[in-house]
């Protein structure tokens, strides 16, 4: 009889939904993956997910779960909450001896609901934000290491099949990476908390560049590089340009940016410094764009996660299909579209949870295996993005060296 690996999901929104799907797609030879509980303040939202996925237990908060009679059944606590809650929940989970999964953005400067009506994105120094964001990131890392648990950073771009192929081909050819580019763009977040810095920790930088740069981080880390410097250009187009749109969620923005471009130099032990550019914006129509381009000394690669042209459809009649099921963030099903045969696979969400589960399974058997997107990449990402905020907001977009020595 196979042993269970029990997971508790903290959250009951969009991220929680696809994380549950991800866990339920896991296949292990010696273990059965079981999503045991939902932890969230909203019981009605939680019950919808419980009914949808056959989950048995509900808890209002993490204290309730950790003091319950099922706590011994929980191996992993998966944090699918707004960023202002990531650090306290992750630290409490690690201190309870549970492995931790943290959805992007790993953590940041998000002081919480007490400040949600204050425009802190426009009033608080980015130097102050950087210091606090790194303090939280290091606190999570310390709790994970002290309690000998695994931290899985849930950045699906790092698991996209295209990313795996690029890493393999560069290594097998012995090529040198020279330049990389990645972009995520769509018409705005589904989460209302995203639009206020106090809850999200930033806009396109933490919400979207965390994807595009996160995917690049995985490639560079596997090739022996760490971030070296960053310069950034950040804008609030919803404020800087007068326009009306039925598609772009411009009315929700409070104090965050909707455009971010970061140039990042990486460095290896030999002093090589290739460059990468990670872009994001929130005024794209026609569905989400998730794409990467990598240039090496010999090869170049293009990864079209979403959309891709494996399937091309023309539909003259609007209202036939749910646009979101054709292509994420698509506004209409009419016209030409690119239905993804398996969007979760193409964007890395299948491999992501498989890797996390395998790491936990190996730890149960006394072997140490770290996830491909681990605590070190997560901390480097916070370090780079918040240094980028300093570049853009405080230093007129000049290049700033990233402080890796303290972390």
Number of C-alpha atoms within 10 A of each C-alpha: 6 10 10 16 19 19 25 27 26 27 22 24 18 12 18 21 16 14 23 22 16 18 20 17 15 20 14 13 7 10 16 18 19 19 27 20 24 31 25 21 16 14 14 11 14 26 18 13 17 19 10 10 14 13 19 12 16 20 20 15 16 20 13 13 19 17 10 11 9 13 17 11 14 21 21 26 26 30 28 26 23 24 29 23 18 25 23 13 22 27 21 18 26 25 17 14 19 26 26 27 27 25 22 24 27 29 30 31 28 25 19 18 13 9 14 19 12 15 15 22 21 14 9 11 14 21 16 11 22 22 15 18 23 20 16 22 24 18 16 28 22 14 20 24 14 12 16 14 22 26 30 27 26 26 27 23 28 27 24 22 18 21 24 15 13 19 16 15 14 22 14 9 10 12 14 16 23 17 19 24 19 25 22 24 24 21 21 26 18 12 12 13 19 24 28 27 30 27 23 28 28 28 29 28 30 27 24 29 28 27 27 26 32 25 24 24 25 23 22 21 19 14 16 12 21 22 26 19 21 28 25 27 18 23 18 18 16 22 14 8 8 7 9 11 9 7 14 18 17 20 10 15 19 21 22 24 26 27 22 25 22 26 21 29 23 24 19 16 8 8 9 14 19 20 19 26 23 26 26 30 27 25 18 18 16 19 22 20 23 22 22 24 18 21 18 16 12 12 14 15 17 16 19 16 24 20 23 20 13 9 11 12 14 11 13 11 10 12 11 11 13 13 20 14 13 20 24 18 21 21 17 19 24 16 11 13 22 18 22 21 13 9 19 18 18 23 24 21 25 24 21 28 26 18 19 27 24 18 21 23 24 13 16 12 8 9 11 13 15 18 20 18 25 18 23 16 20 25 22 20 24 23 22 26 25 27 25 33 27 25 24 23 17 13 14 12 19 15 20 19 17 21 14 14 5 5 12
